[in-house]
Amino acid sequence: MAKLNPYLNFDGTAEKAFTFYKSVFGGEFVGEIHKMGNAPGTENLSDEEKNRVMHIALPIGGDLLMASDIVPSFGQKLTVGNNNYVSIFPDSREDADRIFKGLSEGGNIEMPLEDQFWGDYFGSFQDQFGVHWMINYNEEYTK
């Protein structure tokens, strides 16, 4: 079966966001942080756009969270919305608490992390970078 990995877009804050995510999840970035200015055909970009992230990846469990920044001079526009969430299934209730607390810091909590009527320990929020997250722990999923 093919593997799915979330890919996020930012407007100049990808590196800052991923440094923050790394502080919560641990680990190291896969490869280097590729910048727009290193790509062919970007000679005419402003210094600010040359320093934007073309690609960054952070392993989380057996998956990769990846991202890049948009380039406004290429006509790209970021629209932050609620049309997607990154859903995480931690290995323990304690890990769920740690991840929720860390990632939601400075963000907006939609549903506090608590036991839900369907049997899961669940919470959701938008982080300080506009990314929506769901933390979902159920002991049955970890068996």
Backbone bond lengths (Angstrom), bond angles and torsions (degrees), N, CA, C in turn:
res aa  C-N    CA-C-N  psi(-1)  N-CA   C-N-CA  omega(-1)  CA-C   N-CA-C  phi
1 M - - - 1.451 - - 1.523 108.77 -
2 A 1.301 115.77 141.63 1.469 121.07 176.83 1.528 109.40 -66.56
3 K 1.310 115.83 155.64 1.467 122.49 179.93 1.526 108.89 -104.39
4 L 1.308 117.32 139.06 1.463 122.77 177.67 1.517 109.42 -105.39
5 N 1.321 116.82 132.37 1.459 121.86 176.46 1.523 108.70 -131.46
6 P 1.335 117.81 129.61 1.466 119.96 179.61 1.533 111.52 -66.86
7 Y 1.323 115.24 141.79 1.467 122.07 176.94 1.526 106.96 -126.65
8 L 1.321 115.81 121.83 1.458 122.12 -175.13 1.519 110.96 -107.89
9 N 1.316 116.55 150.32 1.459 122.58 173.55 1.524 109.15 -114.51
10 F 1.332 115.40 143.49 1.455 122.38 178.41 1.523 108.71 -131.90
11 D 1.329 116.07 164.17 1.461 121.67 177.65 1.531 108.68 -109.11
12 G 1.350 114.92 69.20 1.455 120.22 177.31 1.516 114.73 90.04
13 T 1.331 118.63 3.70 1.467 120.50 -178.19 1.527 113.40 -119.29
14 A 1.321 118.78 14.48 1.478 120.70 -177.65 1.527 111.76 -58.80
15 E 1.324 117.34 -47.08 1.461 119.34 -177.65 1.527 111.18 -64.95
16 K 1.315 117.35 -42.29 1.467 121.37 178.34 1.529 110.19 -63.50
17 A 1.330 116.67 -44.16 1.464 120.56 179.88 1.528 110.57 -62.44
18 F 1.335 117.31 -44.62 1.453 120.10 -176.73 1.530 112.49 -73.19
19 T 1.304 117.57 -27.67 1.461 119.89 172.51 1.526 109.15 -66.37
20 F 1.324 116.17 -39.69 1.466 121.43 175.36 1.529 110.40 -63.93
21 Y 1.343 118.03 -47.91 1.467 121.03 -179.68 1.530 110.52 -61.01
22 K 1.321 116.40 -38.70 1.466 121.15 178.02 1.532 110.24 -62.26
23 S 1.333 117.64 -35.91 1.467 120.58 179.01 1.526 111.42 -67.24
24 V 1.324 117.19 -26.42 1.461 121.20 179.33 1.530 111.15 -86.62
25 F 1.336 116.75 -47.81 1.465 121.36 -174.18 1.526 113.63 -89.35
26 G 1.323 118.15 -21.87 1.461 120.86 -174.36 1.520 109.88 79.59
27 G 1.319 115.94 -168.85 1.462 120.66 179.61 1.514 112.14 86.32
28 E 1.310 113.91 -174.98 1.468 122.01 179.66 1.522 108.84 -129.42
29 F 1.315 116.69 151.72 1.457 120.65 176.67 1.522 109.55 -63.64
30 V 1.320 116.23 146.44 1.459 121.76 176.28 1.524 107.32 -82.32
31 G 1.321 116.59 116.61 1.461 119.95 -177.52 1.515 110.70 69.20
32 E 1.301 114.47 -165.06 1.466 119.47 -179.16 1.518 111.05 -87.87
33 I 1.317 115.51 169.35 1.458 121.06 171.94 1.528 105.57 -86.12
34 H 1.318 116.60 108.92 1.469 121.14 -177.74 1.524 109.30 -80.65
35 K 1.316 116.03 130.91 1.465 121.62 -179.15 1.523 110.42 -105.13
36 M 1.323 115.92 151.57 1.471 121.79 -178.97 1.530 111.50 -57.63
37 G 1.326 117.03 -38.14 1.459 120.71 -176.10 1.513 114.15 -65.91
38 N 1.331 118.41 -12.73 1.461 121.40 178.27 1.519 112.98 -89.46
39 A 1.315 117.33 -5.50 1.466 121.35 -177.78 1.531 110.14 -88.80
40 P 1.318 117.07 146.18 1.471 119.54 176.19 1.526 110.93 -60.29
41 G 1.304 116.61 145.29 1.461 121.99 176.45 1.513 114.88 81.44
42 T 1.329 117.21 12.95 1.469 119.43 -178.89 1.527 112.24 -109.65
43 E 1.312 116.14 15.82 1.469 120.56 -176.26 1.521 112.62 -60.49
44 N 1.320 117.98 -29.82 1.462 121.26 -175.69 1.528 113.57 -92.20
45 L 1.319 116.89 3.64 1.464 119.23 176.87 1.529 109.76 -70.29
46 S 1.316 116.24 153.56 1.467 120.13 173.69 1.528 108.11 -66.99
47 D 1.322 116.95 162.31 1.464 120.50 177.80 1.527 110.52 -58.80
48 E 1.335 116.90 -38.11 1.468 120.77 179.67 1.524 110.38 -62.45
49 E 1.331 117.36 -44.67 1.470 119.84 -179.67 1.530 111.53 -71.86
50 K 1.307 118.00 -33.36 1.471 120.16 176.50 1.527 111.06 -62.32
51 N 1.331 116.86 -29.20 1.460 121.26 -178.27 1.527 112.74 -86.74
52 R 1.326 117.56 -2.94 1.465 120.49 177.57 1.524 110.23 -70.65
53 V 1.320 115.69 156.66 1.468 121.87 -177.34 1.524 110.46 -82.00
54 M 1.337 115.03 125.69 1.459 120.99 173.39 1.530 110.14 -85.45
55 H 1.342 116.65 -35.61 1.465 120.85 177.83 1.521 110.18 -161.59
56 I 1.344 114.45 136.93 1.458 122.38 174.46 1.519 106.85 -145.39
57 A 1.338 116.86 145.13 1.464 120.69 -178.88 1.526 109.99 -142.79
58 L 1.333 115.49 135.59 1.459 122.66 178.77 1.521 108.71 -126.24
59 P 1.341 117.34 119.57 1.467 118.33 176.42 1.522 110.95 -72.11
60 I 1.336 115.50 135.51 1.455 122.57 176.57 1.520 105.63 -133.26
61 G 1.329 115.78 110.80 1.460 119.34 -172.71 1.518 107.88 62.25
62 G 1.310 117.74 -130.91 1.458 121.93 177.90 1.509 113.05 -95.47
63 D 1.316 117.97 12.58 1.463 122.22 -175.99 1.527 110.55 -117.39
64 L 1.322 115.40 170.81 1.464 121.69 176.22 1.521 109.63 -120.94
65 L 1.323 116.03 131.94 1.457 122.11 168.38 1.517 105.31 -99.86
66 M 1.335 117.17 123.62 1.462 121.11 -174.50 1.525 110.07 -126.10
67 A 1.341 115.11 161.24 1.463 118.61 -178.66 1.516 111.80 -163.93
68 S 1.328 113.26 169.29 1.462 122.63 170.68 1.525 107.92 -153.97
69 D 1.336 115.17 167.52 1.462 121.97 172.80 1.521 108.61 -96.45
70 I 1.321 115.66 150.07 1.465 119.64 171.52 1.529 108.89 -75.71
71 V 1.330 116.00 163.56 1.464 121.81 176.42 1.533 107.31 -121.76
72 P 1.331 117.02 100.25 1.465 119.88 -176.39 1.533 114.29 -55.20
73 S 1.333 118.02 -37.72 1.465 119.08 -178.49 1.536 112.34 -69.06
74 F 1.330 117.74 -12.98 1.469 122.14 173.21 1.523 110.64 -88.49
75 G 1.338 117.50 3.98 1.460 121.76 -179.29 1.519 113.30 86.67
76 Q 1.325 117.62 8.09 1.463 120.74 -179.67 1.521 110.09 -82.09
77 K 1.327 115.63 140.76 1.465 121.44 179.34 1.519 107.96 -135.55
78 L 1.307 116.25 129.82 1.453 120.89 178.42 1.520 109.47 -88.75
79 T 1.322 115.73 129.75 1.453 121.35 173.34 1.520 107.02 -119.03
80 V 1.322 116.13 108.35 1.457 120.35 178.58 1.517 107.15 -76.20
81 G 1.328 115.96 128.95 1.458 119.76 -177.98 1.508 112.06 -145.10
82 N 1.314 114.43 -179.04 1.456 119.24 -179.47 1.527 111.10 -107.97
83 N 1.333 116.07 27.69 1.459 119.67 -176.65 1.511 113.43 -85.12
84 N 1.328 118.51 -1.60 1.463 119.65 175.04 1.518 110.33 -154.83
85 Y 1.316 114.48 156.07 1.452 123.44 177.45 1.516 108.27 -133.88
86 V 1.316 116.39 150.13 1.456 121.37 167.02 1.525 104.56 -95.21
87 S 1.320 116.26 118.37 1.460 121.94 -176.73 1.522 109.27 -103.93
88 I 1.329 116.12 125.45 1.459 121.80 -176.95 1.521 109.25 -115.55
89 F 1.326 115.37 135.35 1.458 122.68 177.25 1.533 108.40 -114.55
90 P 1.345 118.14 89.71 1.465 121.19 -177.87 1.530 111.85 -66.59
91 D 1.334 114.98 164.89 1.461 121.70 -179.43 1.521 113.33 -81.62
92 S 1.330 117.53 -16.45 1.463 120.17 -177.86 1.526 109.90 -150.46
93 R 1.313 114.94 162.55 1.461 121.22 176.57 1.532 110.02 -63.65
94 E 1.328 116.02 -38.12 1.464 120.82 179.45 1.529 110.33 -64.37
95 D 1.321 116.73 -41.33 1.462 120.62 178.25 1.528 110.46 -66.24
96 A 1.334 116.56 -36.95 1.465 120.60 176.28 1.529 109.85 -60.16
97 D 1.332 116.53 -45.10 1.471 120.81 178.38 1.530 111.17 -60.85
98 R 1.326 116.54 -45.95 1.471 121.46 -177.95 1.523 111.28 -61.85
99 I 1.329 116.11 -47.24 1.466 120.71 -178.28 1.525 110.60 -66.13
100 F 1.327 117.03 -45.98 1.465 120.75 179.98 1.527 110.61 -59.29
101 K 1.328 116.10 -48.95 1.474 120.36 -179.17 1.526 110.71 -61.07
102 G 1.326 116.71 -45.68 1.460 120.17 -177.31 1.509 113.47 -65.87
103 L 1.324 116.72 -50.44 1.469 119.58 -175.60 1.527 113.32 -72.76
104 S 1.321 117.81 -30.60 1.465 119.54 -176.64 1.532 112.79 -82.17
105 E 1.337 116.88 -8.09 1.458 120.34 179.74 1.530 110.14 -58.16
106 G 1.311 116.24 123.14 1.463 121.51 -179.35 1.516 113.36 80.58
107 G 1.319 117.28 3.58 1.461 121.36 -178.88 1.516 111.83 -106.28
108 N 1.334 115.74 -157.34 1.448 122.43 -177.19 1.525 108.82 -126.48
109 I 1.326 117.31 112.01 1.469 121.70 -179.55 1.520 109.45 -77.78
110 E 1.326 115.92 125.32 1.468 122.20 177.27 1.527 110.23 -89.08
111 M 1.332 115.78 -51.01 1.468 122.19 177.57 1.525 107.18 -129.67
112 P 1.318 118.46 119.57 1.463 119.77 177.99 1.530 110.18 -59.14
113 L 1.304 116.08 150.88 1.459 121.43 178.16 1.522 108.41 -72.83
114 E 1.339 115.79 111.97 1.460 120.87 -178.64 1.521 109.80 -160.14
115 D 1.325 115.48 167.48 1.463 120.30 177.73 1.523 108.77 -64.82
116 Q 1.326 114.96 132.99 1.462 120.84 -177.48 1.532 110.87 -108.04
117 F 1.328 115.81 161.61 1.458 121.04 -177.01 1.521 113.07 -61.84
118 W 1.336 118.02 -24.03 1.464 120.67 -179.90 1.527 112.50 -85.32
119 G 1.346 116.70 -0.06 1.457 120.49 173.23 1.513 115.88 103.59
120 D 1.320 118.73 -5.32 1.459 121.54 -178.93 1.526 110.61 -99.15
121 Y 1.295 115.21 157.40 1.464 123.96 170.88 1.514 104.54 -93.99
122 F 1.327 118.35 108.85 1.464 122.41 -165.08 1.517 110.86 -139.79
123 G 1.332 114.99 145.61 1.450 121.97 171.41 1.512 109.61 -157.10
124 S 1.325 116.71 158.23 1.463 120.38 179.07 1.518 109.85 -141.88
125 F 1.346 114.99 155.25 1.457 120.55 -176.97 1.520 109.69 -164.68
126 Q 1.324 114.14 166.19 1.461 122.44 170.58 1.523 105.66 -108.83
127 D 1.339 116.77 126.39 1.463 118.52 -178.05 1.525 111.12 -78.25
128 Q 1.319 116.14 178.46 1.466 122.06 -176.22 1.522 113.17 -65.18
129 F 1.350 117.51 -11.26 1.459 121.43 179.25 1.531 112.29 -103.97
130 G 1.340 117.36 5.12 1.460 121.37 178.01 1.520 114.18 89.26
131 V 1.334 118.46 5.20 1.470 121.47 179.25 1.525 108.76 -87.94
132 H 1.335 115.48 134.48 1.458 121.46 179.04 1.528 109.80 -91.60
133 W 1.338 115.65 135.38 1.458 122.83 -177.70 1.524 110.24 -128.88
134 M 1.335 115.88 148.19 1.464 123.31 169.85 1.530 106.63 -124.31
135 I 1.321 116.10 132.06 1.460 121.26 174.28 1.526 105.59 -112.65
136 N 1.327 116.14 123.49 1.454 121.38 -171.83 1.524 109.57 -135.92
137 Y 1.342 116.53 110.53 1.467 119.66 177.69 1.519 109.65 -116.04
138 N 1.325 114.97 132.16 1.452 122.76 172.17 1.519 105.98 -144.07
139 E 1.316 116.32 124.42 1.463 120.02 -176.84 1.527 111.97 -55.60
140 E 1.315 117.42 -31.02 1.481 120.67 179.34 1.522 112.32 -63.33
141 Y 1.332 117.49 -30.80 1.463 121.30 -177.93 1.529 111.84 -73.26
142 T 1.338 116.80 -20.19 1.462 119.90 -175.43 1.530 112.80 -93.02
143 K 1.322 116.95 -1.87 1.484 120.61 -178.47 1.516 111.02 -82.06
